Every structure is written in C-alpha cells, then in structure tokens.
C-alpha cells in the first residue's frame, strides 16, 4: 500500500514563520505593564505559512486561460 504524504508547508519568506510579534513602545503604564502593540506579517496575514504552490499555479492558469491576462 503506498504511503501518501502531504506536501511540506511553505513557510512565509518575509517573516520566516514568525508572523506575529509584540513590539514594545517604551515606557510602562500605571500598573507597571509594558506598552506593546502586535504587528502581523502583511504577506501571510499572520499565519506564518503560504498556500501550496499548486494552488497558486492553478489560480494563475485559470486567469490566463479564461482570458483575464492581457
């Protein structure tokens, strides 16, 4: 019986899989907590991964063969 494997997950090249980070703004509030904001990777929308390459190629082929690309 063949062993089927799922394709490897594509890690986002922009954030290397670290899609969300907490950035310190400096200083502390009255309770003593650091002031931070959360920043997300724009390319992967905070997931750390990209869709499989096959999905991207299928979408591009659909656009080309449907006459969407001029």
Secondary structure, DSSP 8 states (H G I E B T S, - for coil): ---------EE-TTTTT--EEEEEEEEE-TTS-EEEEEEE-TTTTTSSEE--HHHHHHHHHHHHHTT---
